[in-house]
Amino acid sequence: MEELKGNTAESEAQPTPAHVENGNAFEAEDLALMEQFLNDPAHDYRNLKYGDTVDGLIMRVERDEILVDIGSKAEGIVPSREMQSLAAEDRAALHVGAPLLVFVVQSEDKEGRAILSIDKARQERSWRLLQAAYEKGEVISARVVNYNKGGLLVNLEGVRGFVPASQVSGISRGPETQKQSDMARMVNTDLRLKVIELNRNRNRLILSERQAMQESRESKKDELLASLREGDVREGTISSVCDFGAFVDIGGADGLVHMSEISWSRVKHPGEVLNVGDHLPVMVLSIDHERKRIALSIKRTQHEPWSRVGERYQLGQVVEGVITQLTSFGAFARIEDGVEGLIHISEMGDEPMQSPRELLAEGAVVQARIIRIDPTRKRMGLSLRVNRESGEDDAESGEQGE
């Protein structure tokens, strides 16, 4: 009897073949449904953590917070303290259904919602863009929001940057009061800048306007060099004056006007006739594409004075001149801009003298008689013996002096 019972219990415990088949079928179906559920993006579960940057959609805009759908049927809120960087017009533009980039500050609050930040999201995006600009050497634009003793402070979508005063072309290098005045004037203006140092860990961003300008000028210079032709006349601005000439900005590139090309008149130093900031036409003399250098002339944009000397002056004519240079053999007198004549020492008076300086000084105004004219060679002989008739001896003495 016990044996029978044992056999009966054992037989009841063991499933029939039909039961086994049905169990396997149910298990396979469940696995398929589970796989389908997991593969459906609508049921994807996102494990949010601090520092994640997420694309969301605005679901509701309230005075103190914004409700955002961040995917996977999850919601987060942006409290008012996390959208301080939004200007009034930016805040007014927020509406239901609009996309919004947010930064996860807290994965879940007591109500199960994520705490999000617009300010930190904008800052994160800005750091990424700045990093890319730094690596590529790109020029960016930023607004000056303030300044301190050392330079300008700029804002780039939540990231504060510093532009040292030495890296800003519009800040003078004079007294400190002038520097402060220049910096105050630049607040609320936009500058084109280049990132020269970036360290996110130290929240350090250093920029340079001078390098950005140099980059821009190099690009413009290449374009200008490609378009310039010898003989072109361009409007220019004196950018600097030195002992051997002056540099002129002709719209993106500086060209050199050598001292010999400044004026048809004698010039001892470029600073006598040119000042930084002067606007004037210049002619292109030559272009060195390999070295990116441009030679310019100021005087060749004007009429060559000697071309009209034959019409304006005759032998024996008495003219007024200004002594421009004294030499051992005589003195040069300027009759008009670009036209000078030589007064040989033998034509300075009847009495012999050792040096022209015994009679004349630079800057002195004299009345002289023309005793020789040679427009082709750009030479004119003068005599202070205004009452003496011109003769062969006069011409010979002038020729010897030159």
C-alpha positions as CSV (number, residue, x, y, z in Angstrom):
1,M,0.0,0.0,0.0
2,E,2.8,2.4,0.9
3,E,4.6,1.4,-2.3
4,L,1.6,2.2,-4.3
5,K,1.2,5.5,-2.7
6,G,4.8,6.3,-3.4
7,N,4.5,5.4,-7.0
8,T,1.3,7.5,-7.2
9,A,3.0,10.5,-5.7
10,E,6.0,10.2,-7.9
11,S,3.8,9.9,-11.0
12,E,1.9,13.1,-10.0
13,A,5.2,15.0,-9.4
14,Q,6.6,14.2,-12.8
15,P,5.0,16.4,-15.6
16,T,3.5,14.8,-18.7
17,P,5.1,15.4,-22.1
18,A,2.3,17.8,-23.0
19,H,3.0,19.9,-19.9
20,V,6.7,20.2,-20.8
21,E,5.9,21.4,-24.3
22,N,3.5,24.0,-23.1
23,G,6.0,25.3,-20.5
24,N,8.7,25.7,-23.1
25,A,6.3,27.5,-25.4
26,F,5.3,30.0,-22.6
27,E,9.0,30.6,-21.7
28,A,10.0,31.3,-25.4
29,E,7.1,33.7,-25.8
30,D,8.0,35.6,-22.6
31,L,11.6,35.9,-23.8
32,A,10.5,37.3,-27.2
33,L,8.2,39.8,-25.5
34,M,11.0,40.9,-23.1
35,E,13.4,41.3,-26.0
36,Q,10.9,43.4,-28.0
37,F,10.3,45.5,-24.9
38,L,14.0,46.1,-24.4
39,N,14.6,47.0,-28.0
40,D,11.8,49.5,-28.1
41,P,13.4,53.0,-27.7
42,A,10.2,54.2,-26.0
43,H,11.0,51.9,-23.1
44,D,14.7,52.8,-22.9
45,Y,15.9,53.6,-19.5
46,R,18.5,56.3,-19.1
47,N,20.7,56.3,-16.0
48,L,21.2,60.0,-15.5
49,K,24.1,61.3,-13.5
50,Y,25.6,64.6,-12.5
51,G,27.4,66.3,-15.4
52,D,25.3,64.7,-18.2
53,T,24.2,67.1,-21.0
54,V,20.8,66.1,-22.4
55,D,18.6,67.3,-25.2
56,G,15.0,67.8,-24.0
57,L,11.7,69.3,-25.0
58,I,9.9,72.0,-22.9
59,M,6.6,70.7,-21.5
60,R,5.6,73.6,-19.3
61,V,6.9,77.1,-18.6
62,E,6.2,78.6,-15.3
63,R,7.4,81.6,-13.5
64,D,9.8,79.8,-11.1
65,E,10.6,76.7,-13.1
66,I,10.5,74.9,-16.5
67,L,9.3,71.3,-16.9
68,V,11.4,69.4,-19.5
69,D,10.9,66.0,-21.1
70,I,14.4,64.4,-21.2
71,G,13.3,61.2,-22.9
72,S,12.3,57.7,-21.6
73,K,9.2,59.2,-20.2
74,A,11.4,61.0,-17.7
75,E,10.9,64.6,-16.6
76,G,13.1,67.1,-15.1
77,I,12.7,70.7,-13.8
78,V,14.9,73.7,-14.3
79,P,14.5,76.0,-11.2
80,S,14.8,79.7,-11.7
81,R,18.3,79.7,-10.0
82,E,19.6,77.5,-12.9
83,M,18.6,79.9,-15.7
84,Q,20.2,83.2,-14.5
85,S,22.3,83.5,-17.7
86,L,19.1,83.9,-19.9
87,A,18.5,87.4,-21.0
88,A,14.9,88.7,-20.7
89,E,14.3,88.2,-24.5
90,D,15.8,84.6,-24.3
91,R,13.5,83.8,-21.4
92,A,10.4,85.2,-23.2
93,A,11.3,83.0,-26.3
94,L,10.9,79.7,-24.3
95,H,7.7,77.9,-25.2
96,V,6.1,74.5,-25.0
97,G,7.5,72.0,-27.5
98,A,10.8,73.9,-28.0
99,P,14.0,71.9,-27.8
100,L,16.3,72.8,-24.8
101,L,19.8,71.7,-23.9
102,V,20.0,71.0,-20.2
103,F,22.7,69.9,-17.7
104,V,21.9,67.3,-15.0
105,V,22.6,68.8,-11.6
106,Q,20.8,66.1,-9.6
107,S,19.6,62.8,-11.1
108,E,16.5,62.6,-8.9
109,D,14.8,64.7,-6.2
110,K,12.2,63.5,-3.6
111,E,9.5,63.6,-6.3
112,G,11.5,61.5,-8.6
113,R,12.3,64.3,-11.1
114,A,15.8,65.3,-12.3
115,I,17.1,68.8,-11.4
116,L,18.4,70.4,-14.5
117,S,20.4,73.6,-15.3
118,I,20.3,75.8,-18.4
119,D,23.2,77.9,-17.1
120,K,25.5,74.9,-16.8
121,A,24.4,73.5,-20.1
122,R,25.2,76.7,-21.9
123,Q,28.5,76.8,-20.1
124,E,29.3,73.2,-21.1
125,R,28.5,73.8,-24.7
126,S,30.6,77.0,-24.7
127,W,33.6,75.2,-23.2
128,R,33.3,72.6,-26.0
129,L,33.1,75.2,-28.7
130,L,36.0,77.1,-27.2
131,Q,38.1,73.9,-27.0
132,A,37.4,73.3,-30.7
133,A,38.3,76.9,-31.6
134,Y,41.5,76.7,-29.6
135,E,42.6,73.4,-31.3
136,K,41.7,74.8,-34.8
137,G,43.1,78.3,-34.1
138,E,39.8,79.9,-35.1
139,V,38.8,83.5,-34.4
140,I,35.7,84.0,-32.2
141,S,33.6,87.0,-31.2
142,A,32.8,88.0,-27.6
143,R,31.2,91.0,-25.8
144,V,33.2,93.0,-23.2
145,V,31.2,92.9,-20.0
146,N,33.6,94.6,-17.6
147,Y,37.3,95.4,-17.0
148,N,39.9,95.4,-14.2
149,K,43.4,96.8,-13.8
150,G,44.9,94.1,-16.0
151,G,42.5,94.0,-18.9
152,L,39.0,93.2,-20.3
153,L,36.5,90.6,-19.1
154,V,34.3,89.0,-21.8
155,N,31.4,86.6,-21.6
156,L,31.1,83.6,-23.9
157,E,27.7,81.9,-23.2
158,G,28.4,81.5,-19.5
159,V,32.2,81.2,-19.7
160,R,34.2,84.2,-18.5
161,G,37.3,85.0,-20.4
162,F,40.1,87.5,-19.8
163,V,41.8,89.7,-22.4
164,P,45.1,91.2,-21.1
165,A,45.5,94.9,-21.8
166,S,48.7,94.1,-23.7
167,Q,46.6,91.9,-26.1
168,V,44.1,94.7,-27.0
169,S,45.1,97.1,-29.8
170,G,42.7,99.8,-28.7
171,I,44.3,100.2,-25.2
172,S,47.1,102.8,-25.1
173,R,50.4,102.1,-23.4
174,G,50.5,105.5,-21.8
175,P,49.5,106.5,-18.2
176,E,47.3,104.2,-16.2
177,T,44.4,106.7,-16.2
178,Q,44.4,106.6,-20.0
179,K,44.4,102.8,-20.0
180,Q,41.4,102.7,-17.6
181,S,39.6,105.2,-19.8
182,D,40.2,103.2,-22.9
183,M,39.0,100.0,-21.2
184,A,35.8,101.7,-19.9
185,R,35.1,102.9,-23.4
186,M,35.2,99.3,-24.7
187,V,32.6,97.8,-22.3
188,N,29.5,96.5,-24.2
189,T,31.4,96.3,-27.5
190,D,32.2,93.1,-29.4
191,L,35.8,92.0,-30.0
192,R,37.2,89.4,-32.4
193,L,39.5,87.2,-30.3
194,K,41.7,84.2,-30.4
195,V,42.1,81.7,-27.6
196,I,45.7,81.6,-26.4
197,E,45.2,79.6,-23.2
198,L,42.5,77.3,-22.0
199,N,42.3,75.2,-18.8
200,R,38.9,74.0,-17.8
201,N,40.1,72.5,-14.5
202,R,41.3,75.9,-13.4
203,N,38.4,77.7,-15.2
204,R,41.0,79.7,-17.0
205,L,40.4,81.3,-20.4
206,I,42.9,83.8,-21.9
207,L,42.2,85.5,-25.2
208,S,44.0,87.9,-27.5
209,E,42.6,90.6,-29.8
210,R,46.0,91.4,-31.3
211,Q,46.5,87.8,-32.5
212,A,43.0,87.7,-34.0
213,M,43.7,90.9,-35.8
214,Q,47.0,89.6,-37.1
215,E,45.2,86.5,-38.3
216,S,42.7,88.6,-40.1
217,R,45.3,90.9,-41.6
218,E,47.3,87.9,-42.9
219,S,44.2,86.7,-44.7
220,K,43.4,90.1,-46.1
221,K,47.1,90.6,-47.0
222,D,47.1,87.5,-49.1
223,E,43.9,88.7,-50.9
224,L,45.4,92.1,-51.4
225,L,48.7,90.9,-52.8
226,A,46.8,88.7,-55.3
227,S,44.8,91.7,-56.5
228,L,47.6,94.4,-56.6
229,R,49.4,95.4,-59.8
230,E,52.5,97.6,-60.2
231,G,51.4,101.1,-61.0
232,D,48.1,100.9,-59.1
233,V,47.2,104.0,-57.0
234,R,45.5,103.2,-53.7
235,E,44.3,105.3,-50.8
236,G,46.4,104.6,-47.7
237,T,46.9,105.6,-44.1
238,I,50.2,106.2,-42.4
239,S,50.6,103.5,-39.8
240,S,54.2,104.2,-38.6
241,V,57.1,106.5,-39.4
242,C,60.7,105.5,-39.1
243,D,64.2,106.9,-40.0
244,F,64.2,105.2,-43.5
245,G,60.6,105.9,-44.5
246,A,57.0,105.3,-43.6
247,F,54.6,102.3,-43.6
248,V,51.3,102.9,-45.2
249,D,48.2,100.7,-44.6
250,I,46.5,100.3,-48.0
251,G,43.5,98.2,-46.8
252,G,44.7,95.1,-45.1
253,A,48.5,95.3,-45.6
254,D,51.3,97.7,-44.9
255,G,53.6,98.8,-47.7
256,L,56.9,100.7,-47.3
257,V,57.4,104.2,-48.7
258,H,61.2,104.7,-48.7
259,M,62.4,108.1,-47.8
260,S,63.4,108.7,-51.4
261,E,59.8,108.1,-52.5
262,I,58.2,110.5,-50.1
263,S,58.5,113.8,-51.9
264,W,60.1,115.4,-54.9
265,S,61.6,117.9,-52.5
266,R,64.6,117.1,-50.3
267,V,63.5,115.4,-47.0
268,K,65.9,114.9,-44.1
269,H,63.5,112.8,-42.0
270,P,60.1,111.4,-42.9
271,G,58.7,112.9,-39.7
272,E,59.1,116.3,-41.2
273,V,56.3,115.8,-43.6
274,L,54.4,112.7,-42.5
275,N,52.3,111.9,-39.4
276,V,50.7,108.7,-38.2
277,G,47.1,108.7,-39.3
278,D,47.6,110.9,-42.4
279,H,45.4,109.8,-45.3
280,L,47.0,110.1,-48.7
281,P,47.2,108.3,-52.1
282,V,50.2,106.0,-52.9
283,M,51.4,104.3,-56.0
284,V,52.5,100.6,-56.0
285,L,56.1,100.4,-57.2
286,S,56.8,96.7,-56.7
287,I,55.3,93.5,-55.1
288,D,57.4,90.7,-53.6
289,H,54.9,87.9,-53.3
290,E,57.4,85.4,-51.8
291,R,58.3,87.8,-48.9
292,K,54.9,89.5,-48.9
293,R,56.4,93.0,-49.2
294,I,55.0,96.0,-51.0
295,A,57.0,99.0,-52.1
296,L,55.0,102.2,-52.4
297,S,55.6,105.8,-53.5
298,I,53.9,109.0,-52.4
299,K,55.7,111.4,-54.8
300,R,54.8,109.5,-57.9
301,T,51.1,110.3,-57.4
302,Q,52.0,113.9,-57.9
303,H,53.2,115.8,-61.0
304,E,57.0,115.6,-61.5
305,P,58.0,119.3,-60.9
306,W,60.9,119.3,-63.4
307,S,58.5,118.5,-66.3
308,R,57.2,122.1,-66.1
309,V,60.5,123.9,-65.3
310,G,61.2,124.8,-68.9
311,E,57.8,126.5,-69.2
312,R,58.0,128.3,-65.8
313,Y,61.6,129.6,-65.7
314,Q,64.0,131.3,-68.1
315,L,67.7,132.3,-68.0
316,G,68.3,135.6,-66.2
317,Q,65.0,135.3,-64.2
318,V,65.3,136.4,-60.6
319,V,63.6,133.9,-58.2
320,E,63.2,133.5,-54.5
321,G,64.7,130.4,-52.9
322,V,65.1,128.8,-49.4
323,I,68.5,127.4,-48.5
324,T,68.1,123.7,-47.9
325,Q,71.7,122.4,-47.7
326,L,75.2,123.8,-47.4
327,T,78.2,122.0,-48.9
328,S,81.9,122.8,-49.3
329,F,81.3,123.9,-52.9
330,G,78.1,125.9,-52.5
331,A,74.5,125.8,-51.4
332,F,71.2,124.3,-52.6
333,A,68.1,126.5,-52.7
334,R,64.6,125.3,-53.1
335,I,62.7,127.3,-55.7
336,E,59.5,125.3,-55.4
337,D,58.5,121.8,-54.1
338,G,60.7,119.4,-56.0
339,V,62.9,122.0,-57.7
340,E,66.2,123.0,-56.3
341,G,69.1,125.0,-57.8
342,L,72.8,125.1,-56.9
343,I,74.5,128.4,-55.9
344,H,78.1,127.7,-56.5
345,I,80.5,129.3,-54.0
346,S,82.0,131.3,-56.8
347,E,78.5,132.8,-57.4
348,M,78.0,134.0,-53.8
349,G,79.8,137.3,-54.1
350,D,82.7,139.2,-55.5
351,E,84.9,138.5,-52.5
352,P,86.5,135.1,-52.2
353,M,85.4,132.9,-49.3
354,Q,86.5,129.6,-47.7
355,S,83.0,128.3,-47.0
356,P,79.4,129.1,-47.9
357,R,78.6,129.2,-44.2
358,E,80.4,132.5,-44.0
359,L,77.4,134.0,-45.9
360,L,74.5,131.6,-45.7
361,A,72.6,129.4,-43.3
362,E,70.1,126.7,-43.8
363,G,66.5,128.1,-43.9
364,A,67.7,131.5,-45.2
365,V,65.6,133.1,-47.9
366,V,67.6,134.5,-50.9
367,Q,67.0,136.3,-54.2
368,A,68.9,134.5,-56.9
369,R,69.3,134.8,-60.7
370,I,69.0,131.7,-62.9
371,I,72.2,131.3,-64.9
372,R,71.6,127.7,-66.2
373,I,68.6,125.3,-66.7
374,D,68.8,121.7,-67.6
375,P,65.4,120.0,-67.1
376,T,66.5,116.7,-68.6
377,R,69.3,116.3,-65.9
378,K,67.1,118.1,-63.3
379,R,69.7,120.8,-62.7
380,M,69.6,124.5,-62.3
381,G,72.4,127.0,-61.7
382,L,71.8,130.1,-59.5
383,S,73.8,133.2,-58.7
384,L,73.5,135.7,-55.9
385,R,75.1,138.3,-58.2
386,V,71.6,139.4,-59.2
387,N,72.9,142.5,-61.1
388,R,75.5,140.6,-63.1
389,E,74.6,139.4,-66.6
390,S,74.7,135.6,-67.1
391,G,77.6,134.3,-69.1
392,E,79.7,131.3,-70.0
393,D,81.8,131.7,-66.9
394,D,78.7,131.5,-64.7
395,A,77.6,128.3,-66.4
396,E,81.0,126.7,-66.1
397,S,81.2,127.5,-62.4
398,G,77.8,125.9,-61.8
399,E,78.8,122.8,-63.7
400,Q,81.9,122.4,-61.7
401,G,80.0,122.5,-58.4
402,E,77.6,119.8,-59.5
